[in-house]
Amino acid sequence: MFHFFRNRRRRTPLAEIEAERICLIKPSALGDVIQTLPVLTALRTRFPNAHIAWVINRSYADLLASHPHLNEVIPFERGRGKPWSRAVCRSFAELCESLRQRQFDLVCDLQGLLRSGLLARATMAPRRIGLGDAREAARFFFTDVVDVPEDNMSAVDRYWLLVEALGIGSAAKQFVISVEPAIQAWAEGLTAGWSGLRIAIHAGARWMTKRWPIENFVEIAQRLQREFDVRFVLIGGGDEMAGAHKLESALPGRCFNLVGQTSLKQLAAILARVNLLITNDSGPMHLAAAVGTSVAALFTCTSPVRARPYGSGHVILATNIWCAASYLKKCSRMDCMTELTPDRVWLAIRSKTQQLLAERQNPAA
């Protein structure tokens, strides 16, 4: 035991280490992947000549393709069937062996779960860094644990603690998303004829407890249509089509429905060309903030401090009930949905829309 701790004390401080092959482990979810992007750019700044790879769920790998600060994308196929079934275990074992063969010398695990901890350990890298609030015993697979001083931090600031530990915390947080010229041209052509303000709506979310009622989104959109010159674009996954049809029917002639029809990079290009995104707490919320678009974000079961879109100029609307930010994925009461009323949301969105219009009319102000 004495020799174990003595060896740990003799390790080179993280701020002084050098690395030639680096692995960043952050498989999911979309919003978390986007909030990790500043870490990738900071790693490139700290290790300009290193080979940097990112282990990511295959469904999000497209977002990282051709990234200027990344050498390799390693898709992580979770596999189908029950967790840790024979097929899943076989796929996982193959990934572990592939990571070991790549001979990484530095691993950064920002997922902080058992599965990602096992992947970190499988690399056999001499330095494996993770955050102190990692769950499911993941921290036992790290050689270096970065303390998290408080629970109520935004995810971006939490991940940035690892950057600070590496001695580059003073660098600017940059959200770099590489979108190919052909996709940029596609988005430009699609939106070129839109008059007035461009407002995107994402009415879906993975959890039922995050989904503000679609009828409320309809009411907000109709109020916007009555008072302002607005064109709407609907975004989301294919499983959110039913809600999109309700919005489309309520906004005849003023609505462009892209739900289920875009890749992640196409979505990024579209969001970069709208003035505002109205959304539940979701991956597209973080994507819009990353490309510099203002967001009106609705929070029910999640924390507006920990999960808010990063940056300034956003409108944060959160429920005030006793169980707010409970992070429950299922709930039989859903009081938050009625407490966060359309009237309260409308006041904030109307004010933001007026501000955006004033900025368009007086861009130098």
Secondary structure, DSSP 8 states (H G I E B T S, - for coil): -HHHHHHHHTS--GGG---SEEEEE----HHHHHHHHHHHHHHHHHSTTSEEEEEEEGGGGGGGTT-TT-SEEEEE---SSSTT-HHHHHHHHHHHHHHHHTT-SEEEE-S-SHHHHHHHHHTT-SEEEEETT--TTGGGG-SEEE----SS--HHHHHHHHHHHTT-TTS---------HHHHHHHHHHHTT--SEEEEEE---SSGGG---HHHHHHHHHHHHHHS-EEEEE---GGGHHHHHHHHHHSTTSEEE-TT---HHHHHHHHTT-SEEEEESSHHHHHHHHTT-EEEEEESSS-TTTSS-SSSS-EEEE--STTTT---S--S--HHHHHS-HHHHHHHHHHHHHHHHHHHH-TT-
